[in-house]
Amino acid sequence: MVTEIRLGDVIRLKKKHPCGSDQWQVVRLGVDIGIRCQGCQRRVLLARSVFERRIRTFISRGPQQG
């Protein structure tokens, strides 16, 4: 099943970032998903398949498209 991902979503991943934060905001959509750490503002690109495996939960949802 494909997870609906929106720009601006704040998500919690399974593993923490080295800075200690586990909350990330989606900043880019496409084949790769760009996410920004909410603790240190570092940006990371993940393949969509890897991103979907690592999601634990959605903290807040971005605005609906359309």
C-alpha positions, 0 to 999 in steps of 0.5 A: 500500500502506498502512503500518502505523503504531503509537503509539510508533514511532520513525521517520527522515524524509527531511529533518532538522528545523532542530534537526538531528535526523531521528528522530521518535516517533509520538504521535497517530494518525488522519487526521493523524499527530502526531510529536515530534522526538527532538532538541528535543521539538517536536510536528508534525501531518502529513497521513497521505499526507504522512507516508507519503511522508516516511518513510525507515525505522523505527528502533523499533516501538511495542507491537502493538495488539490 
